[in-house]
Amino acid sequence: MTKWTTAAMSAVLVSLALPSAAVAQRCPIVSDKIARQNAENRKQVNRLLHDPDYTPTIRTYRPDPTRFRGFDGFQTIRDRAPRGTKAVVGTYTAIPPRGGCELGALQILSARVNPRRNAYVMRLKFPGSQGLPGRLRIVLVSR
């Protein structure tokens, strides 16, 4: 009975955590390789969310540059897996700001699971440090 309840809760989390990516993916500047990898990871996350052996974590981050080089800002987001579990796969969804996204306000340099850090690590760049980057929702599945 508890496995069925967990699967039902996972289905609800999927519908809340992963909104339509058609509009959201246009906001940040992303290379084709990273966009393709994120699409593959999203499929795997959707499959594993229904498995009670895996633990999903959903967190929303507001990107903000922490380092600067010239006029460009940089940030690294580390979404750690819960204690006692290992990170398996992660995916991100860009959520545009209310007034609409500003193309070029955020650039995603890399997004992947780092097994040494047991986390989903995203490297971000803010070209010219101008514009509203919106938010990033990260879904990390661990076991």
C-alpha positions in Angstrom: 0.0 0.0 0.0 2.8 2.4 0.8 4.6 1.8 -2.5 1.4 2.7 -4.4 1.0 5.9 -2.3 4.6 6.8 -3.0 4.1 6.2 -6.7 1.0 8.4 -6.7 2.9 11.2 -4.8 5.7 10.9 -7.4 3.2 11.4 -10.2 1.9 14.6 -8.5 5.5 15.8 -8.0 6.3 15.3 -11.7 3.3 17.4 -12.8 4.3 20.2 -10.3 8.1 20.1 -10.8 8.4 19.8 -14.6 6.3 22.4 -16.3 6.1 22.7 -20.0 9.7 23.2 -21.2 8.8 24.7 -24.6 8.6 28.3 -23.3 11.1 27.9 -20.5 14.0 26.5 -22.5 14.3 29.6 -24.7 15.1 32.0 -21.9 18.7 31.0 -20.9 21.3 30.6 -23.6 22.1 26.9 -23.7 24.3 25.0 -26.1 22.7 22.2 -28.2 24.7 19.6 -26.3 23.5 20.7 -22.9 19.9 21.1 -24.1 20.0 17.5 -25.6 21.6 16.1 -22.4 18.9 17.8 -20.2 16.1 16.4 -22.4 17.5 12.9 -22.0 17.9 13.4 -18.3 14.3 14.6 -18.0 13.1 11.4 -19.6 15.1 9.4 -17.1 13.9 11.5 -14.2 10.3 11.0 -15.2 10.9 7.2 -15.3 12.6 7.1 -11.9 10.1 9.4 -10.1 7.6 6.5 -10.2 10.1 4.1 -8.6 9.8 3.9 -4.8 13.4 2.9 -4.5 14.6 6.4 -5.6 14.4 9.7 -3.7 13.5 12.8 -5.6 14.4 16.3 -4.4 13.0 19.4 -6.0 14.6 22.8 -5.3 14.2 26.2 -6.8 17.1 28.6 -7.1 17.3 32.3 -7.9 20.5 32.7 -9.9 22.7 35.5 -8.7 26.4 36.0 -9.7 28.9 35.3 -7.0 32.1 36.0 -8.9 32.9 38.5 -11.6 35.4 38.7 -14.4 35.2 42.0 -16.2 31.5 42.7 -16.8 30.5 39.1 -16.7 29.2 37.4 -13.6 29.5 33.7 -12.7 27.9 31.3 -10.3 28.1 27.6 -9.5 25.0 25.9 -8.1 25.5 22.6 -6.2 22.3 20.7 -5.4 23.4 18.0 -3.0 21.7 14.6 -2.6 20.2 13.8 0.8 22.5 12.3 3.4 22.9 8.5 2.9 21.9 8.5 -0.8 23.9 8.8 -4.0 22.9 11.2 -6.8 21.7 9.3 -9.9 20.4 11.9 -12.4 19.2 15.5 -12.3 17.5 17.9 -14.6 16.7 21.6 -14.6 13.8 23.8 -15.8 14.2 27.5 -16.4 11.4 29.6 -15.0 11.2 33.0 -16.6 10.5 36.1 -14.5 7.0 37.6 -14.5 7.6 40.3 -17.0 9.0 37.8 -19.5 12.5 36.6 -19.9 15.4 38.6 -21.2 17.4 36.7 -23.7 21.1 36.8 -22.8 20.6 37.5 -19.1 21.7 33.9 -18.2 23.9 31.4 -19.9 24.2 27.8 -18.8 27.8 26.6 -19.2 27.3 23.1 -17.8 24.8 21.0 -15.9 25.6 17.5 -14.8 25.8 15.1 -11.8 29.2 15.1 -10.1 29.7 11.8 -8.3 32.7 13.1 -6.3 30.5 15.8 -4.8 27.4 13.7 -4.7 25.5 16.6 -6.3 24.0 18.1 -9.4 26.3 20.9 -10.4 25.4 23.8 -12.7 27.9 26.4 -13.9 26.2 29.7 -14.9 27.3 32.8 -16.6 25.6 36.2 -16.6 26.9 38.0 -19.7 27.3 41.7 -18.9 25.5 41.1 -15.6 22.3 42.7 -16.8 18.7 41.6 -17.2 16.5 39.4 -15.0 17.6 35.7 -15.2 14.4 34.2 -13.7 14.7 31.1 -11.6 16.0 27.5 -12.0 14.1 24.5 -10.7 16.3 21.4 -10.2 15.0 17.9 -9.8 17.6 15.5 -8.5 16.9 11.8 -8.2 19.1 9.9 -5.8 19.2 6.3 -4.5 
